[in-house]
Amino acid sequence: MIKCLNGGCPKGKEICCRECDEIETCDAACDSEPTTCGDSALEVME
């Protein structure tokens, strides 16, 4: 999972906007690439 570090989600989600199932209808969604935006971190799921 790619985690968003900036905490800007209005619904309190912590996942990267690119992985969010609500990205199409979210006005606050980030459209930056997670690899270059500087606000994302890869979190290993076990």
Secondary structure, 3 states (H helix, E strand, C coil): CEEECCCCCCCCCCECHHHCCCCCCCCCCCCCCCCCCCCEEECCCC
